[in-house]
Amino acid sequence: MSYTPERVAELDVLCQFNLENLQEGLKVHHDASPATIAAFERLHEKGLTSQPDGGYLTSLGRDAAEQAQKLLIILAETAEA
């Protein structure tokens, strides 16, 4: 398994969620890129978000977002070292 452009787009969306405030969701706008819109829809289909155009993270989505954000931090810190 590898990171496809679709998976990278999904990871990017997951990294945009504010994990400090579960009451804060995201909404994809009509002028977003087609890749971003599709990523939001796939995350919803996978049960990670409450709505196909964003919404809130589900329990599984929160777990995924936490891992995605941790990975991004690790990679960023490793690049700076």
Rosetta blueprint (number, residue, H / E / L):
1 M L
2 S L
3 Y L
4 T L
5 P H
6 E H
7 R H
8 V H
9 A H
10 E H
11 L H
12 D H
13 V H
14 L H
15 C L
16 Q L
17 F L
18 N L
19 L L
20 E L
21 N L
22 L L
23 Q L
24 E L
25 G L
26 L E
27 K E
28 V L
29 H L
30 H L
31 D L
32 A L
33 S L
34 P H
35 A H
36 T H
37 I H
38 A H
39 A H
40 F H
41 E H
42 R H
43 L H
44 H H
45 E H
46 K L
47 G L
48 L L
49 T E
50 S E
51 Q E
52 P L
53 D L
54 G E
55 G E
56 Y E
57 L E
58 T L
59 S H
60 L H
61 G H
62 R H
63 D H
64 A H
65 A H
66 E H
67 Q H
68 A H
69 Q H
70 K H
71 L H
72 L H
73 I H
74 I H
75 L H
76 A H
77 E H
78 T H
79 A H
80 E H
81 A L
